[in-house]
Amino acid sequence: MKTFFFLSLVTMSCVGFAQNNHIVKTEDGRRVLLKADFTWEYIDAEKSNPVNMVDNTKPKADKDCNLAEDFVEPKLNKKIQAQLKRGRATIGHVKKKVAKDYNCEVTDILLVSFSEQKEKAVYYFCINGTKAAYKRIGNSIVKKDKFF
């Protein structure tokens, strides 16, 4: 039984490593597709504008959050927040972490939306006009785009 389990584990791991193409990220952040025939190409290649066309429009900043003057933060589940108090992972603790990361006051941070459970949550904030997303897994709080 042990040998069968070992052989099946080795076979499954070999299948995972036997893929032909790999996607890697360069130092400047562009993604590159490495092919099995030792060639490569950029995945996120920028398309060049034709010479006769002039683009005078400014790119839209999707990092801006435009909220109404009478915006009210959504209410969180009090039962979940009470359970998170022991692990220091309540919304107050999350806001303190965000304020430390963005070097601002806790009062400058507005909770725009959220998806919360006891085990995990995702919070979307507006910090002085800038969007930010943080996730909580257990009692660990980290920016959404980063890995632990």
Disulfide bonds with the S-S distance in Angstrom:
Cys65-Cys126 1.89
